[in-house]
Amino acid sequence: MDCAGTSVGNPANHMRHMPAVSKYSRRSAGGMQPGAISVTQKAQLTDSLDLVAIRQRKTNAEHTSAHPTAEQRTCLMAKVNAYNEGQSPAHQIKLLEASLDYQGFVRVHMCVTRPIHVSAGITRNSWYGLMKPVEHHHNKSSANDSGIDSAIETTFYLPADANRLVHIHNKSTALELISILLKKFCVTDHPNKFQLFEEYKADGRADVRTVASDEHPLEILLESASEGRMAKLILRDNLSGSID
C-alpha cells in the first residue's frame, strides 16, 4: 500500500542510483576518459544524494503530519490496522487523534558480542537475569556516557537471544531508540557504541540493512508490514569506530 505523505519507503528506495556525469568532467592524472569518475567519487556522489533524499522525505513527513488530509489519515489507519493484526493488544500501534502521529512498542533483538557495562547500583529493569558477568568494578566516579551516575559498574556479556520491548513514537529516531533502551536497562555504554539494523524477508530471501541514526524505527516496521515484508530490528556492535 502506498499513501502519499505517509510512507517512509522500503529498502528498495534506499538503493543507490548513479547520477549522470557531465561530459565536461576533467581528465584525471591517471588517464581517465572524459566523463569518467573514480569509485571514490561515485560513493561520495551517491552518499550525498541519499542524504538529500532522506532530508526531503523528513521535511515532507513533518509537513503532512501537521496538516493531514482525510485520505492520508484513512490510509495510515489501514496500515496501522494491518500491522496490529499480528500483534498482541499490549504491543499494538496507537494512532493519535487528528494527526498522522502514532506510538507503540518495538522489539529490539540484541546481537551484541562485546561486553556491556551496567550500573550495578540499580536493579530495577536491569539485565541481571540474562547476563553472564565478566568482571566487577568498584568506585567508578562521576556520570557515564549514557547519563547514569553510579559508583559501581558491572560488565556482562549478553546471550545471543536477548531481546527487549521499547515504547517509542513514530518520530523517534534510531539513535533515540538506542538511548532509551540503554537508559531503561541501566546500560552505561555510549549509544554510539551500538548500531541498529533492519532484517527483513522479501520474495523468499532474507536481507539486512543499516538503519541510519535519523531514521524512524516505528515507521520502518509499519511500512514493512504494509508491504508484506517480515521485518525486525537488531542491535549490534558499531564497528565503524565512530563513538563521538
N, C-alpha and C positions, 0 to 999 in steps of 0.2 A: 504494500500500500504506500502511495506517495502523496503527501499532502504539502502543498506549498506553504512555506513558513514554519512548518513543524518538524521537518525531517533534518536530522544531523548527518544523514548519509550513511553508507555502509563501507566496508573495507575496499570495495571496488573504486569508490570515489577517492580513496587515498593513493591509488596507483598513480605513479608519476608519468606524465606525458611530456615529451621533449618539445620545447618551443622551436619555431622556425628560426634559422640562423641567417642573419643578414649577409648578403653577398659582398658586403663591404668589410667583412671580418678580416683582420690583419694576419698576414702570414707569420707564423712563429719562427723562432730561431732554429727549431728542429726541422723546418722544411714542410710544415703542414700546409695543405692546399687551402686556397681562399674559400672561406665559408666553413671551414672545419674548426672544431673546438676540442679541447682536451677532455679526458674523462673527468678531471677535477672541475673544470668549468661547467660540464654538464651537470654534475652533482650540485654545484653551487646554484645554478640556474633553477633546477627543479626544486631544490630546497626552498628557494625564495618564492617560487610560485605556490608551493604547498602552504607556506606561511601566510601569504596574501589570501589564499582561498579560505584558510581556517579563520582568519580575522574577519573576512567578509561574511562568512556563514554566522559567526558570532554576532556581528552587527545586525544582520538581518533577523536573527532569532530574538535579540533584545527588543527590536522594534515591533515585531509581530506579537511578542509576549505582552507588551504594554498595550497594544491595540488589536486584540484578536477579533476576527470575524466569526460569525456563527458557523460558517463552513469549516474554518480552521479548528474551532473548538469541538465540533462534531467529529471531525476526522481524528483528532487527538484522542477523544473519548473512545472511539472504536479501537484505536491502538492499545489504549490502557486496558480496556475490557478483554482484548485478545491476550494480552500479557498476563492479566490476573487469572485467567482460566487455568494456568498451570502452576499457580501459587497458592499457598495456604492463606487463609484470611489475614493472619497477622503480618504476612510478608507481601501483601498486595500494594500496588502503587495507588496513592490517593491523589486524585485530580483536584486542585484547589479551585475555589469558586470564582467564576467570572474572569478567568485568566487562562493562559497556556502553561502555567506552572504546576508542578506536581512533586510529590515526595514519596519516599518508600525505602525499603531495606534492600541492600545488595549484599550478596555473599561473596567474600573475598577468600580465595584459596591461597594458602601460604606455601610457596615453594622456595623458601629461603634456606640456603645451605650454610651460610656463615652464622656464627653465634650472635644472638641479640642480647641487649642489656636491659634489664628490668629493674625498676625500683623495688627493692626487697622490703622497704618500709611500708608499702601499701599493698594489701592483699585483696582489696575489692576489685572485682572484674579482672583479676590477673590471669596469667597463663600457667600458673603453677601446676595445675592438674595435667598439663600436656607436656611440659618441657623436661628435658634431661639436663641437669646442672653441669656446668663446666668448671666454674670457679667462683669464689665469693670475695668481694672487695669491700673493705670496711673504710669508713671515714672519707668517703668521696665528697669533696667540698663543692659548694655552690650549685647553681642551676645547670641543667644539662641542655643538650641540643633540642629536645622535644618540649622544653618548658617545665618539666617536672623537677622540683627541687627536693632531693633526698640525700641523706648522709650515707645510705647503704645501697649498694647496687649488686645484683646477681646476674651472672651470664648464663645463658641457656642455648641449647640447640632446639629448634622446632622440629617436630616429627613431620614426615613428608605429607601426611593427610590433614594437617591442621587447617581449619577454616573458621571464619567469624562473620557474623552479620553486622552491618553498619547502616545506620539510618542517615540518608542524605537527601538533598534537594536536587532537582533537575539542573540547577545552575552550579552545583558543587563540582569543582574541578577534580582531576585525578590527584593532584598534589594535596588538595584539601582532604580528599578521602583518605589518603595515606596518613596525613597528620591526625585526623580524627581517630583512625584505627590505632595508631601508636599511643595517643594520649589516653584513649579509653582503656587500654590494657597496660598502661604504665610502662611502655617501652621507651627507653631514654635515648635511643639512637636517633640521629638526624634523619628527617623524612627523605632527604635526597640520597640516602644510602640504599633506597629501595626504588623499584621501577614497576609500574603497573602494566600488565599485558591483557589483551583480549584474545581468548582462544575461542574459535568458532568452527562450526561444521557446516559446510555448504556443498551441495552436489556430490555427496558421498565422500568428501575428503575433509580432513582437519587442517586448520592453518592457525598461525599465531601472528599477531602484530603488536607493536609497541603502542601504548596509549600515551599520547602527548600530555604533558603536565597540565595544559589548559583545556583539555577535552573534558567532556561531562559523562562520567560512567553510567549514570542512570539513563541518560538519553541513548547511550550506546546499546544498553540492554533492551530498551524499549524498541528501538529501531530494528535490532537484530530479530526480536520476536515477531515484529510486524512483517518482516521479510522472510520468515520461515527458517531462519538460521538459529542453531543452538549455540549460544554464546555464554561464556563465563569469564569472570575477572580473576587474574592470577597476579599475586605479588611475588616478585623475585628480587634477588640482589641486583643493585645497579652496578654494572661492571664498566660503566663509561669512565669512571674515575672522577666525575664531577660531583663534589659534595659541598657546593657553595651555599 
